[in-house]
Amino acid sequence: MKILLLGGNGMLGSSIKNELKKKKFNFLSPNSKELDLTNQNQIQTLCSKMKFSHIINCAGRVGGILDNYSNQIDYFEKNMEINYNLIKASKKNKIKNFINFGSSCMYPKNINTKMSEDLLMTGPLEESNFTYALTKINAAYYLKAIREKYNYNYTTLIPCNLFGENDKFQLETAHLIPAIINKVYNAKMNNLKEITIWGSGQVKREFLYVKNVSDFIIKHLNKNTQFPAFLNIGASKDYSIISYYKQIIKLFNIKLKITKDLNKPEGIKRKLIDSKNARKNFEWKVKYDLTYGLNKTILFYKKNYVSII
């Protein structure tokens, strides 16, 4: 087994990389200076030379609702280019195992039930991260087409929203949980009495601590599991935006009034994925709960970001 891990410096990629190191897997995880994923020749040369047996793709431009909404063209161009170059090189070099990561934004908007894998491509996408979702769908179905023609073990795992160490905490690019941590910490340090949230605070989101996913990957690499084309892996619980604010405020042990900016976007009402197939057939379970993950993430933020934000 020889693994190529892409995006190894991001939140998910770094978590997987740490576990690969601990378990002494044979892997390579070049950074963006060592391998330009927008350069097809570089990727092709590396794959041809190294003869990888597995690719794990965590690479791409990612960010929160503000960054997605403000930079739709760049999200589309960069992620389309990266995914196409990487998947094409994998096919050309007959790399038979490919683990790709999708996103719950691939599902149609305003589905009030749990989103099972068969609901992909059954309705319109949510507008705020529309182009990012399109790139995820394109990559997933490109892999599916290769899988069906060549019988390769190509899969797209679709996690719910992830958080954890090495997340982005700058407000301009952050997802919900790291943005809340940043805002609450700075409110505490500046003795503020209130904090503002976007929208009503009543839309619901499902969040999962990232180490649940990296542990799952390592377990199934050891088993050489044959995954389906699409597989949801989520927390199976969702909470309102305002609930996440309240829990993080509580963990910082302060009192803050929450005000609402109803002029800001808040996305779709609910986005809860159905992880039944993963639980039933692939031993998926949440080992590290929300509170555990939040405490670990807050600790990481205090150690690594407080002095520079």
C-alpha positions as CSV (number, residue, x, y, z in Angstrom):
1,M,0.0,0.0,0.0
2,K,1.4,3.4,-1.0
3,I,-0.9,6.4,-0.4
4,L,-1.0,9.8,-1.9
5,L,-2.8,12.2,0.5
6,L,-3.8,15.6,-0.9
7,G,-4.7,18.6,1.2
8,G,-2.7,17.3,4.2
9,N,-2.4,20.7,5.8
10,G,-6.1,21.4,6.0
11,M,-8.3,20.5,8.9
12,L,-9.5,17.1,7.6
13,G,-6.2,16.3,5.7
14,S,-4.0,17.0,8.7
15,S,-6.2,14.8,11.0
16,I,-5.8,11.9,8.5
17,K,-2.1,12.6,8.1
18,N,-1.5,12.5,11.9
19,E,-3.3,9.1,12.0
20,L,-1.3,7.8,9.0
21,K,1.9,8.7,10.8
22,K,0.8,7.1,14.0
23,K,-0.1,3.8,12.3
24,K,3.1,3.9,10.2
25,F,1.4,3.8,6.8
26,N,3.6,4.3,3.7
27,F,2.3,7.7,2.4
28,L,3.2,10.9,0.7
29,S,1.5,14.2,1.4
30,P,3.1,17.1,-0.6
31,N,2.1,20.6,0.2
32,S,1.1,23.2,-2.4
33,K,4.7,24.4,-3.0
34,E,5.8,20.8,-3.6
35,L,2.9,19.9,-5.9
36,D,0.7,22.3,-7.8
37,L,-2.7,20.6,-8.2
38,T,-3.7,23.1,-10.9
39,N,-0.8,21.8,-13.0
40,Q,-1.8,18.5,-14.6
41,N,1.7,17.7,-15.8
42,Q,3.1,17.8,-12.2
43,I,0.3,15.5,-10.9
44,Q,0.7,13.1,-13.9
45,T,4.5,12.9,-13.4
46,L,4.2,12.2,-9.7
47,C,1.6,9.5,-10.1
48,S,3.5,7.8,-12.9
49,K,6.8,7.9,-10.9
50,M,5.5,6.8,-7.5
51,K,2.9,4.1,-8.5
52,F,0.5,4.9,-5.7
53,S,-2.1,2.2,-4.7
54,H,-4.5,4.7,-3.0
55,I,-5.3,8.4,-3.3
56,I,-7.1,10.3,-0.5
57,N,-8.3,13.7,-1.7
58,C,-8.9,16.4,0.9
59,A,-7.6,19.2,-1.3
60,G,-9.5,22.2,-2.5
61,R,-10.6,25.7,-1.6
62,V,-13.0,25.6,1.3
63,G,-14.6,28.3,3.5
64,G,-17.7,29.5,5.3
65,I,-20.9,31.0,4.0
66,L,-19.4,34.6,3.5
67,D,-16.4,33.4,1.6
68,N,-18.4,31.1,-0.6
69,Y,-21.0,33.7,-1.3
70,S,-18.4,36.4,-2.1
71,N,-16.1,34.2,-4.3
72,Q,-18.3,31.9,-6.3
73,I,-16.2,32.1,-9.5
74,D,-12.9,31.3,-7.8
75,Y,-14.4,28.4,-5.8
76,F,-15.7,26.9,-9.1
77,E,-12.5,27.4,-11.1
78,K,-10.0,26.3,-8.5
79,N,-11.9,23.2,-7.3
80,M,-13.0,22.1,-10.8
81,E,-9.4,22.3,-11.9
82,I,-7.9,20.5,-8.9
83,N,-10.4,17.7,-9.0
84,Y,-10.3,17.1,-12.8
85,N,-6.5,17.0,-12.8
86,L,-6.2,14.6,-9.9
87,I,-8.9,12.2,-11.0
88,K,-7.7,12.1,-14.6
89,A,-4.1,11.3,-13.4
90,S,-5.5,8.6,-11.2
91,K,-7.4,7.0,-14.1
92,K,-4.5,7.3,-16.5
93,N,-2.1,5.6,-14.0
94,K,-4.6,2.9,-13.1
95,I,-4.6,3.8,-9.4
96,K,-7.4,1.5,-8.2
97,N,-8.4,3.1,-4.9
98,F,-9.6,6.6,-4.5
99,I,-11.2,8.2,-1.5
100,N,-12.8,11.5,-2.3
101,F,-14.5,13.8,0.1
102,G,-17.8,15.5,-0.8
103,S,-20.0,17.8,1.2
104,S,-23.5,17.9,2.5
105,C,-24.1,20.9,0.3
106,M,-24.2,18.5,-2.7
107,Y,-27.8,17.7,-1.6
108,P,-30.8,19.7,-2.8
109,K,-31.9,22.6,-0.7
110,N,-34.8,22.6,1.7
111,I,-35.1,18.9,2.4
112,N,-36.7,18.6,5.8
113,T,-36.0,14.9,6.2
114,K,-32.6,13.2,6.6
115,M,-30.8,13.2,3.3
116,S,-29.9,9.7,2.0
117,E,-27.5,9.1,-0.8
118,D,-30.3,8.4,-3.3
119,L,-31.4,12.1,-3.0
120,L,-28.3,13.4,-4.8
121,M,-29.2,15.2,-8.0
122,T,-32.9,15.3,-7.3
123,G,-33.4,19.0,-6.9
124,P,-31.8,22.5,-7.0
125,L,-28.9,23.4,-4.8
126,E,-28.7,26.1,-2.2
127,E,-27.5,29.5,-3.7
128,S,-24.9,30.6,-1.1
129,N,-22.4,27.9,-1.9
130,F,-23.8,26.9,-5.3
131,T,-20.6,26.7,-7.3
132,Y,-18.7,24.8,-4.6
133,A,-21.5,22.3,-4.5
134,L,-21.3,21.9,-8.3
135,T,-17.6,21.1,-8.1
136,K,-18.2,18.4,-5.5
137,I,-21.0,16.8,-7.6
138,N,-18.8,16.9,-10.7
139,A,-15.9,15.2,-9.0
140,A,-18.2,12.5,-7.3
141,Y,-19.9,11.6,-10.6
142,Y,-16.6,11.6,-12.6
143,L,-15.3,9.1,-10.0
144,K,-18.5,7.1,-10.3
145,A,-18.2,6.8,-14.1
146,I,-14.6,5.6,-13.8
147,R,-15.6,3.1,-11.1
148,E,-18.4,1.6,-13.2
149,K,-16.2,1.3,-16.3
150,Y,-13.1,-0.1,-14.7
151,N,-14.4,-1.7,-11.5
152,Y,-12.1,0.5,-9.4
153,N,-12.7,1.2,-5.7
154,Y,-13.5,4.8,-6.2
155,T,-15.8,6.4,-3.6
156,T,-17.0,9.8,-2.4
157,L,-17.5,10.0,1.3
158,I,-20.0,12.7,2.2
159,P,-19.5,14.0,5.8
160,C,-21.7,16.5,7.5
161,N,-20.1,19.8,8.5
162,L,-16.7,19.1,10.2
163,F,-14.8,21.1,12.8
164,G,-11.6,20.6,14.8
165,E,-7.9,21.5,15.0
166,N,-6.4,23.3,12.0
167,D,-9.7,24.7,11.0
168,K,-9.9,28.3,9.6
169,F,-10.7,30.8,12.4
170,Q,-10.5,34.1,10.5
171,L,-14.0,35.5,10.3
172,E,-13.7,36.2,6.5
173,T,-13.2,32.5,5.6
174,A,-14.3,30.5,8.7
175,H,-17.1,28.0,8.9
176,L,-19.7,28.4,11.7
177,I,-18.0,26.8,14.7
178,P,-14.5,28.3,14.3
179,A,-16.2,31.7,13.6
180,I,-18.2,31.4,16.8
181,I,-15.1,30.5,18.8
182,N,-13.2,33.5,17.4
183,K,-16.1,35.9,18.1
184,V,-16.9,34.6,21.6
185,Y,-13.2,34.7,22.7
186,N,-12.8,38.2,21.4
187,A,-16.0,39.3,23.2
188,K,-14.6,37.9,26.4
189,M,-11.2,39.6,26.0
190,N,-12.9,42.9,25.2
191,N,-15.5,42.7,27.9
192,L,-18.4,42.9,25.4
193,K,-21.9,42.4,26.6
194,E,-23.5,41.1,23.3
195,I,-22.7,39.1,20.2
196,T,-24.4,39.2,16.8
197,I,-25.4,36.2,14.7
198,W,-26.4,36.1,11.1
199,G,-30.1,35.4,10.4
200,S,-32.7,34.1,12.8
201,G,-30.4,31.6,14.5
202,Q,-33.2,28.9,14.0
203,V,-31.8,27.1,11.0
204,K,-30.3,23.8,11.9
205,R,-26.9,22.3,11.1
206,E,-25.1,19.0,11.8
207,F,-21.5,19.2,13.0
208,L,-19.0,16.4,13.6
209,Y,-15.6,16.5,15.2
210,V,-13.0,15.7,12.5
211,K,-11.2,12.9,14.4
212,N,-14.3,10.7,13.9
213,V,-13.6,10.8,10.2
214,S,-9.9,10.3,10.3
215,D,-10.2,7.3,12.6
216,F,-12.9,5.8,10.2
217,I,-10.5,6.2,7.3
218,I,-7.6,4.5,9.0
219,K,-9.8,1.6,10.1
220,H,-11.0,0.9,6.6
221,L,-7.6,1.4,5.0
222,N,-6.4,-1.5,7.2
223,K,-9.4,-3.6,6.0
224,N,-9.1,-2.5,2.3
225,T,-12.8,-1.9,2.4
226,Q,-14.8,-1.7,-0.8
227,F,-17.0,1.3,-0.4
228,P,-20.1,2.3,-2.5
229,A,-19.9,5.2,-4.9
230,F,-21.4,7.5,-2.3
231,L,-21.5,7.1,1.5
232,N,-22.8,9.6,4.1
233,I,-20.9,9.8,7.4
234,G,-22.5,12.2,9.9
235,A,-23.3,12.9,13.5
236,S,-27.0,12.0,13.0
237,K,-28.0,15.0,15.2
238,D,-28.5,18.6,14.2
239,Y,-29.0,21.7,16.3
240,S,-30.0,25.3,15.7
241,I,-27.3,27.9,15.0
242,I,-28.3,29.7,18.2
243,S,-27.7,26.5,20.2
244,Y,-24.1,26.3,19.0
245,Y,-23.6,29.9,20.1
246,K,-25.0,29.2,23.5
247,Q,-22.9,26.0,24.0
248,I,-19.7,27.8,23.0
249,I,-20.5,30.8,25.2
250,K,-21.0,28.4,28.1
251,L,-17.7,26.6,27.5
252,F,-16.0,30.1,27.7
253,N,-17.8,30.6,31.0
254,I,-19.1,34.1,30.1
255,K,-22.5,35.8,29.7
256,L,-23.4,37.3,26.4
257,K,-26.6,38.7,24.9
258,I,-27.2,37.2,21.4
259,T,-28.6,39.7,18.9
260,K,-29.7,38.8,15.3
261,D,-28.9,40.4,12.0
262,L,-31.8,39.4,9.9
263,N,-30.3,41.1,6.8
264,K,-27.5,38.5,6.6
265,P,-27.9,35.2,4.7
266,E,-28.2,32.0,6.8
267,G,-28.6,29.3,4.2
268,I,-31.1,26.5,4.0
269,K,-33.4,25.6,6.9
270,R,-31.9,22.2,7.6
271,K,-29.1,20.0,6.4
272,L,-29.1,16.6,8.2
273,I,-27.6,13.6,6.3
274,D,-28.7,10.0,6.7
275,S,-25.8,7.9,7.8
276,K,-27.8,4.6,8.1
277,N,-25.8,2.8,5.4
278,A,-22.5,3.6,7.0
279,R,-23.7,2.6,10.5
280,K,-25.3,-0.7,9.2
281,N,-22.6,-1.8,6.7
282,F,-19.4,0.0,7.5
283,E,-19.2,0.2,11.4
284,W,-19.7,3.9,11.4
285,K,-20.2,5.5,14.8
286,V,-19.4,8.8,16.5
287,K,-16.6,8.1,19.1
288,Y,-16.0,11.8,19.9
289,D,-19.1,13.8,20.7
290,L,-19.8,17.5,20.1
291,T,-18.7,18.8,23.6
292,Y,-15.4,16.8,23.4
293,G,-14.6,18.2,20.0
294,L,-15.5,21.8,21.0
295,N,-13.2,21.7,23.9
296,K,-10.3,20.3,21.8
297,T,-11.0,23.0,19.1
298,I,-11.1,25.8,21.6
299,L,-7.8,24.6,23.2
300,F,-6.2,24.6,19.7
301,Y,-7.5,28.1,19.0
302,K,-6.1,29.5,22.2
303,K,-2.7,27.9,21.6
304,N,-2.3,28.8,17.9
305,Y,-4.5,31.8,17.0
306,V,-5.0,34.1,20.0
307,S,-1.7,35.9,19.4
308,I,-2.2,36.5,15.7
309,I,-5.9,37.3,15.3
